[in-house]
Amino acid sequence: MDLSFCNEFDDINEINEEDEINYAQTASADDDFLSSDDEVCSIDDDNTAFGKVDIMDDHNQRDFTFLENIHQSVQVPDVTDIDLCNERKDDCVDQHLVITGKSYWIPFVPDDLKPIINHKYPSDDAIEDMYRRYACAAGFDVRKSTNKKKRGMVYIKYLLCNREGFPNTSHVDTLDPKTSKIKRRVDTSRTGCKGRIRFKIFPGTTKWLLYEFEEKHNHPLISRDNMLFSRRHRQLDDTQKSFILTMSNQNIGATIAHRLYTSILGGYNFVGGLIDDFKNYMRDLNCFIGGSDAQMLVDKLNNRKENVKNFSFEYRVENKQLNALFWADETSKINYKEFGDVVSFDATFRTNRYHMVFVPFTGIDNHKRCVTFGAGLLSREDTDSYIWLLKSFLKAFGKQPLLVLSDQDPAMKKAIETVFPQSIHRLCMWHITSKLPLKVSLNIVNNPEFRKKFNFLIWNSRLEVDDFEVGRKSLLNE
């Protein structure tokens, strides 16, 4: 009798009372564990759900006899995935068979890890855990298939090799507006492998009976050295997730976190996840806190303001959205007290995710090194936002700077005149020189002699005003 089933089942008629009574009275598994309803749902081997690879008749029509210890439950060995992967020794070669011109591979696995036909297991989870451990030692991945139900209850389950089935070769017109978004191709490695187990609930109990086990695969199995790339091995456990969260709190990215975790455990084989898996979890973590991250930031900075001496923090909310931020710590205030005669602030940094402008306030110390006076985040670059930011700056530091450097943004210029009326406003030299090619022809700009004289005029801090004017007129005449 054919024991193959399709992945999608039609409605099944109610099970006969006679089948329930005589369910386990005969010795043949075809009669014991497959009712007449099951036979209606069985299909031929050419069904695309399980591939089109022919299996020998003795496997399709095998007779399973009861064992004397059928009522004994199988205990799953308490070993780790790493121990199971190490079972694949270099000197143990998987058996390679050629049947009717087709190649098959039978994995070399210790007998105590192999599934046992006609044995009962305490639960379906126990069978699944057993088969996944066997697959890890054998060198392949496992995925679930469709379950069979009667009267709303699942009574048959499948666990398949992840290379079961065939790739979807249907063509999609990407220019057709009716075509929905194309999903990622996750079936390109499928070869129609028949490796699987099938198990069903034992009547009148909560235990499950494993009644079919196919150990042949139509593809080479994963070697021990490459098992770290398998889906089973790449699953992150709670310890790894906690480690990624801790690293994220310390502003350490997924790549460096993976390297640190690998060094701690002593090698990539013990990590249980690749760099991409660490990145994916950190992405999911950021999406999880994405709805409340603004409130988390405000709460964190408010807590620092209350507990850290001389820390300043201001924020503004519009339409229930965070609109602007400003903060400065004690070190920034000390720097401003000593070197705050000249302040430069630039709004050219824009974050990718929130589209807010980062505005740092910087100065120069007596060693000609940049020092930070404070920083802000703005959602808009208009006059009102800049006025609020400069007022927050003035509230934190208490005095206006002597000289303010900025770019040629008209909104910024108006805000400086409003909030810092006693300060001198000058334009940043970098912005001026960057616009030189727009004012002078390229032939002149690229002339080394012109650039030498031009840089001597604008970067010479010891040059007097009269000397600068003479040099400027001479350069223009040339």
C-alpha positions in Angstrom: 0.0 0.0 0.0 1.2 3.5 -0.8 2.2 5.4 2.3 2.8 8.8 0.8 0.5 11.8 1.6 0.0 15.1 0.0 0.7 18.4 1.8 -2.8 19.8 1.5 -5.7 17.6 2.4 -9.4 17.8 1.5 -12.0 17.4 4.1 -11.9 13.9 5.6 -14.9 11.8 6.4 -15.7 10.8 10.0 -13.7 7.9 11.1 -15.6 4.6 11.4 -16.3 3.2 14.8 -15.1 -0.2 13.5 -11.8 1.3 12.5 -11.3 2.7 16.0 -12.1 -0.7 17.6 -9.9 -2.7 15.3 -7.2 0.0 15.2 -4.3 -2.0 16.8 -5.4 -5.6 16.5 -3.5 -6.7 13.4 0.3 -7.0 12.9 0.5 -5.0 9.7 1.1 -1.2 10.1 -0.8 -0.7 6.8 -3.9 -2.1 8.6 -3.2 -0.9 12.1 -2.3 2.7 11.7 -4.0 3.7 8.4 -7.8 3.8 8.5 -10.0 3.8 5.4 -10.1 7.6 5.7 -6.3 7.7 5.5 -6.4 5.6 2.3 -8.6 8.2 0.7 -6.1 10.9 1.5 -3.1 9.0 0.2 -1.8 9.8 -3.3 0.7 8.6 -5.9 4.4 9.1 -5.7 4.3 11.7 -8.5 2.7 14.3 -6.3 4.8 17.5 -6.3 4.4 17.9 -2.6 7.0 15.3 -1.8 8.9 15.5 -5.1 9.1 13.2 -8.1 11.9 10.9 -7.0 11.1 7.3 -7.2 11.8 5.2 -4.1 12.3 1.4 -4.3 9.1 -0.6 -4.0 10.3 -2.3 -0.9 10.3 1.0 0.9 6.9 2.1 -0.5 5.2 -1.2 0.4 7.2 -2.3 3.5 5.4 -4.2 6.3 6.0 -2.9 9.8 5.7 -5.5 12.5 5.1 -4.8 16.1 8.1 -5.1 18.4 7.8 -6.8 21.8 8.7 -3.6 23.6 6.3 -1.4 21.6 4.8 0.0 24.9 8.1 1.3 26.0 8.8 5.0 25.5 12.0 6.1 23.9 14.2 8.5 25.9 16.0 11.1 23.9 19.8 11.3 24.8 20.7 14.4 26.7 23.4 15.8 24.4 24.0 19.2 22.9 23.9 20.2 19.3 27.7 20.7 19.3 28.2 17.1 20.5 25.8 15.9 17.8 27.7 17.8 15.1 31.0 16.3 16.4 29.5 12.8 15.7 30.3 13.4 12.0 33.9 12.2 12.2 36.2 12.9 9.3 37.0 9.2 8.9 33.3 8.2 8.8 31.9 8.4 5.2 28.2 8.5 4.5 27.1 5.5 2.4 26.6 6.4 -1.3 24.1 4.3 -3.3 23.1 4.3 -6.9 19.6 2.9 -7.5 18.1 2.8 -11.0 20.6 5.5 -12.1 19.9 7.8 -9.2 22.3 8.6 -6.4 21.3 8.4 -2.7 23.2 9.1 0.5 22.6 7.3 3.8 24.2 9.2 6.7 26.6 7.6 9.2 24.9 8.1 12.6 25.2 6.1 15.8 22.3 3.7 16.3 21.2 5.4 19.6 20.4 8.6 17.7 18.4 7.0 14.9 14.6 7.0 14.9 13.1 3.7 15.8 10.0 2.5 13.8 7.0 1.3 15.7 8.1 2.9 19.0 5.9 5.1 21.0 7.1 8.5 22.2 5.6 10.5 25.1 4.7 13.5 22.9 5.0 14.9 19.5 7.6 17.4 20.8 9.7 14.4 22.0 9.7 13.0 18.4 10.5 16.3 16.9 13.4 16.9 19.3 14.7 13.4 18.6 14.6 13.8 14.8 16.2 17.2 14.9 19.0 15.8 17.0 19.4 13.0 14.5 19.4 15.5 11.6 22.1 17.5 13.3 24.3 14.4 13.6 23.4 13.2 10.1 24.1 16.5 8.3 20.8 17.9 7.1 18.1 20.4 8.2 14.5 19.7 9.1 11.3 21.5 8.4 7.7 20.8 9.3 5.0 19.8 6.8 1.2 19.9 6.8 -0.6 18.0 9.5 -3.6 15.8 9.1 -6.7 16.3 11.2 -9.8 14.4 12.1 -12.7 16.0 14.1 -10.5 19.1 14.5 -7.7 17.1 16.2 -4.2 16.6 14.6 -3.5 12.9 14.4 -0.7 12.6 11.8 2.4 14.8 11.5 5.3 15.0 9.1 9.0 16.1 9.5 10.8 16.5 6.3 14.3 17.1 5.0 14.5 20.8 4.2 15.4 19.9 0.6 12.1 18.2 0.0 10.1 19.5 -2.9 11.3 21.5 -6.0 12.0 25.1 -6.6 9.2 27.3 -7.9 10.1 28.0 -11.6 7.0 30.0 -12.4 7.7 33.3 -14.2 6.5 36.6 -12.8 6.1 39.8 -14.8 7.7 42.4 -12.5 6.4 45.2 -14.7 2.8 44.2 -14.1 1.2 46.5 -11.5 -1.1 43.7 -10.5 1.8 41.5 -9.4 2.3 41.6 -5.6 5.7 42.2 -4.0 8.0 39.3 -4.9 9.1 37.3 -1.9 12.6 36.1 -1.4 13.5 32.8 -3.0 13.9 30.3 -0.2 13.4 27.1 -2.2 16.4 27.2 -4.6 18.2 24.4 -2.8 15.3 21.9 -2.9 16.0 18.7 -4.8 12.9 16.6 -4.2 14.5 14.7 -1.3 12.3 12.0 0.3 14.1 11.9 3.7 11.4 12.2 6.4 9.6 10.6 9.3 5.8 10.3 9.9 4.2 9.7 13.2 0.6 9.6 14.5 -1.1 9.7 17.8 -1.8 6.4 19.4 -5.6 5.8 19.9 -6.9 6.4 23.4 -3.6 7.9 24.7 -1.5 11.1 24.4 1.5 9.2 23.0 2.7 9.3 19.4 3.8 6.4 17.3 6.6 6.7 14.7 5.5 4.5 11.9 7.7 5.6 8.9 11.3 6.6 8.7 13.1 7.2 5.4 16.8 7.7 5.9 18.0 7.9 2.2 18.6 11.4 0.8 19.1 12.3 -2.9 21.7 15.0 -2.2 25.1 15.0 -0.4 24.9 15.7 3.3 26.5 18.6 5.1 30.0 17.9 6.4 30.9 18.4 10.1 33.0 21.5 9.3 30.0 23.1 7.5 27.3 22.3 10.0 27.7 25.7 11.6 25.9 27.1 8.5 22.9 24.9 8.9 19.5 26.4 10.0 19.5 24.4 13.2 23.0 25.6 14.3 22.2 29.2 13.4 19.3 29.5 15.9 20.2 32.1 18.6 19.5 31.1 22.2 18.5 33.3 25.1 22.2 33.8 26.2 23.2 35.0 22.7 20.2 37.4 22.5 21.0 38.8 25.9 24.6 39.3 24.9 23.5 41.2 21.7 21.2 43.4 23.8 24.0 44.1 26.2 26.4 45.1 23.4 23.7 47.2 21.8 23.3 49.1 25.1 27.0 49.9 24.9 26.8 51.1 21.3 28.6 48.0 20.0 27.3 46.8 16.6 26.4 43.3 15.6 29.6 42.6 13.7 31.9 43.4 16.7 29.5 41.7 19.1 29.8 38.5 17.0 33.6 38.7 17.1 33.6 39.2 20.8 31.2 36.3 21.4 33.3 34.0 19.1 36.5 34.9 21.1 34.8 34.2 24.4 33.6 30.8 23.3 36.8 29.9 21.5 35.7 29.4 17.9 33.0 29.8 15.3 31.7 26.3 15.8 30.5 27.1 19.3 28.7 30.4 18.5 25.5 29.0 17.0 24.9 32.0 14.7 26.6 34.0 11.9 27.2 37.7 11.7 24.0 38.0 9.6 22.0 36.3 12.3 23.3 38.8 14.9 22.4 41.6 12.6 18.9 40.3 12.0 18.3 40.0 15.7 19.6 43.5 16.4 17.3 44.8 13.6 14.3 43.0 15.1 15.3 44.4 18.5 15.4 48.0 17.1 12.0 47.4 15.5 10.6 46.2 18.8 11.6 49.4 20.6 10.9 51.6 17.6 7.4 52.6 18.8 8.7 53.9 22.2 12.3 54.9 21.5 11.7 58.6 21.7 10.1 58.3 25.2 13.0 56.0 26.3 15.5 58.7 25.2 13.7 61.5 27.0 13.3 59.4 30.2 17.0 58.4 30.1 18.2 62.1 29.7 15.8 63.3 32.3 17.1 60.7 34.7 20.6 61.9 34.0 19.6 65.5 34.5 18.2 64.6 37.9 21.2 62.5 39.0 24.2 63.9 37.3 25.6 67.2 38.5 25.5 70.2 36.2 23.9 68.3 33.3 21.5 70.3 31.1 18.7 68.8 29.0 15.8 70.4 27.1 13.3 69.0 24.6 10.2 70.1 22.7 7.2 68.0 21.6 4.7 69.0 18.9 1.7 67.0 17.9 2.8 64.2 20.3 6.1 63.8 18.4 9.6 64.7 19.6 10.5 67.8 17.7 13.8 69.0 19.2 16.5 68.1 21.7 19.5 69.8 23.4 21.9 68.5 26.0 25.2 69.5 27.5 27.2 67.9 30.4 29.6 69.3 33.0 32.7 68.8 30.8 31.1 70.7 28.0 30.3 73.6 30.3 33.9 73.7 31.6 35.1 73.8 28.0 32.8 76.6 27.2 34.0 78.6 30.2 37.6 78.4 29.1 37.3 78.3 25.3 33.8 79.7 24.6 34.8 82.9 22.9 34.3 81.4 19.5 31.5 78.9 18.8 30.8 77.0 15.6 27.6 75.1 15.0 26.8 73.2 11.8 23.6 71.4 10.8 24.9 69.2 8.0 24.5 65.9 9.7 21.2 64.1 9.2 20.2 60.7 10.6 18.8 58.1 8.3 15.9 56.7 10.3 14.3 59.7 12.0 15.3 62.4 9.4 16.4 64.7 12.3 19.3 67.1 11.9 22.2 66.7 14.3 23.6 70.1 15.4 26.9 70.0 17.4 28.3 73.1 19.0 32.1 73.1 18.8 35.1 75.3 19.7 38.9 75.2 19.7 41.1 74.8 22.8 44.6 76.1 23.4 46.1 73.1 21.7 44.1 73.8 18.6 41.9 70.7 19.1 38.1 70.6 18.7 36.1 70.6 21.9 32.4 70.0 22.2 30.1 72.5 24.0 26.8 70.7 23.4 24.6 69.1 20.8 21.0 69.2 19.6 18.6 67.3 17.3 16.1 69.2 15.2 13.3 67.8 13.0 13.1 71.0 10.9 15.7 73.5 9.8 13.6 76.6 10.1 14.0 79.9 12.1 11.7 78.8 15.0 13.7 75.6 15.6 17.0 77.4 15.5 15.7 80.1 17.9 14.6 77.4 20.4 17.9 75.6 20.1 20.0 78.7 20.7 17.8 79.7 23.7 18.4 76.3 25.2 22.1 76.8 24.6 22.0 80.2 26.3 20.0 78.8 29.2 22.6 76.1 29.8 25.7 78.3 29.6 24.4 81.6 30.7 26.4 83.9 28.4 26.6 84.7 24.7 29.8 83.8 22.7 31.9 86.6 21.3 32.0 85.1 17.8 29.6 82.6 16.1 30.5 80.7 13.0 27.9 79.1 10.8 27.0 78.4 7.2 24.9 80.7 4.9 21.6 79.3 6.0 19.2 82.4 6.2 17.1 80.7 9.0 20.2 80.2 11.1 21.4 83.8 10.4 18.1 85.2 11.6 18.1 83.0 14.7 21.6 84.2 15.7 20.6 87.8 15.3 17.6 87.2 17.5 19.1 85.2 20.4 22.8 86.4 20.3 22.5 90.1 19.5 25.9 90.8 21.2 27.8 88.2 19.2 29.6 88.7 15.9 28.3 86.4 13.2 30.8 85.2 10.6 30.5 82.6 7.9 32.4 79.4 8.0 35.5 79.4 5.8 34.9 75.9 4.6 31.6 76.9 3.1 33.2 79.9 1.4 36.0 78.0 -0.2 33.6 75.2 -1.3 31.7 77.8 -3.4 34.8 79.2 -5.1 34.4 77.1 -8.3 30.9 78.7 -8.7 32.4 82.2 -8.6 35.7 81.6 -10.6 36.3 79.7 -13.8 37.8 76.2 -13.4 41.0 77.2 -15.3 41.8 79.8 -12.6 40.7 77.6 -9.7 43.0 74.8 -10.8 46.0 77.2 -11.3 48.5 76.3 -8.6 49.8 79.9 -8.4 46.3 81.3 -7.9 45.5 78.8 -5.2 48.8 79.5 -3.4 48.1 83.3 -3.3 44.4 82.7 -2.4 45.2 80.4 0.5 47.9 82.9 1.8 45.3 85.6 2.0 42.5 83.7 3.7 44.4 81.5 6.1 47.0 84.0 7.3 45.8 84.9 10.8 48.7 87.5 11.2 47.7 89.5 8.1 46.4 93.0 8.9 43.2 94.4 7.3 45.0 96.8 5.0 47.5 94.2 3.8 44.6 91.8 3.1 42.8 94.4 1.0 45.9 95.1 -1.0 46.5 91.4 -1.7 42.9 90.9 -2.6 42.9 93.7 -5.2 46.2 92.5 -6.6 44.8 89.0 -7.0 41.6 90.3 -8.7 43.7 92.3 -11.1 45.7 89.3 -12.1 
